[in-house]
Amino acid sequence: MTQLDGPGASDPVSVPFTPGMRDNPEELAAIPDEIVRAHVLPPGPTRSQEFSEQWRNAAYSCFSSGHKFCREVCPVTQVTRNESWTPTAFHANVVAMDKGEMTIEEIAADYVNCTQCGACELRCPNTLFTGDFYRFRTRTVDVVKAVRAFAVESGVHQPAWQSWNERTDERSHEPVLGQTAVSQEHVRDWSDGLDLPIGGETVLFVDCEAAFYRTSVPRAVAQILQLAGYEFGLMGNQWCCGGPAAEMGYVDQAKRFAQHNLDDWRSTGTKRLLVLDPHDYISFTEDYPKYFGADFDIEVVLVVELFAELIREGKLTPRVPVERAITYHDPCRLNKRKGIWKEPREILRSIPGLDFKDVDRVTQWSYCSGGGGGLPVEKPELTAAISASRLENAARLDVDTLVSACPWSERPLGEAGEAADIDVVDIHEMLAESLGIEVGGSRGGSEGSGARGGDRS
Ligand code: SF4
């Protein structure tokens, strides 16, 4: 017996009902066919529709699962507990835009609150359960980048990001020294006295933060390479890689910068790029191939991986003991985004004298410094809170030093480290010390401290 031919067949409540069906009982005719507001789009494909088309699948797969596991690993959520700034909300907003319930003007500011660390993608069961089988990974970082780009295209700007990118455009480098100008004429100043050639088959690319603020990092890298007898030069005319502009939504500017750099490599016969900064590494391995396709035929080598290899081959042998109790800070763009976490540990384990306490979230759920995704430019206070939380976790291990492999994380971590009485050291500098190299250069510090946060006019 079914409901239809049973005793209750005349009772509308017991009859199966689908809104809009022709044979629905008359009594139910008043129930609307749709329970959401109709989504009326103008004729022809709008940019908004194209956007929805591209991101609909990723956004709905998150929205329909609804578990929100990512919140617990999201560094912004950890320090703010603000539901509108979770990875879940970033997807839900795209669903709302797709349905015509919200506009880019209404949601753009929420998307500032993301460091693009990628933890949410790894924790997401949509990645965990189906990823291995379908080669699928939840694309929250890409969604955030795309919404930011859509906002800029639509004329919706965040004030500090707009001013940051205007200055980067004027100077061809990010304004990492605040009111102190940085420029093309000074981009190689960090290498004074090292006698490095220009151009050649292999060149070292130095990110803006390291080139102008934490100059001890590129100096350490260059001197270690020289010690190992590894031939390389510097770029003739190096501009910012464009990665931060792309992360903040200024994609046209990022592409112009990328084109300039590619032209420069071509003009000096460069075939291989040595990269010390994880953010540049992401730009060169993910953004540039998207911009140029097969035309981007430059080999990209991460310096940390190269140094681990040179140590393995016996071409570098750290011998000077470094008596410190350390833990390692996995830069998000190396560990979570690129799965590179073994080589830095190989380097640290080769340094005599270190008491290495590596029990500090060594896997993919590693902490974030808060220094990525343009967050320190718009919300330095949030970056500072995330870095402080990172240092609290390090302090529990009773260490005196936190070692990182990312110049962009070292400024906020270093500032938080002063309060926690923990020194923040770059891995390349530490290796140089153990190789007996006098590095020189600046480790940033009070002269440049807070420049990014204070430079928001
Ligand atoms: S874990 Fe993934 S699917 Fe779940 S709420 Fe977060 S982003 Fe969405």
Boltz pocket constraint, residues with backbone or C-beta under 6 A from the ligand:
constraints:
  - pocket:
      binder: B
      contacts: [[A, 61], [A, 62], [A, 63], [A, 65], [A, 66], [A, 67], [A, 68], [A, 69], [A, 70], [A, 71], [A, 87], [A, 88], [A, 91], [A, 120], [A, 123], [A, 124], [A, 125], [A, 126], [A, 138], [A, 140]]
      max_distance: 6.0
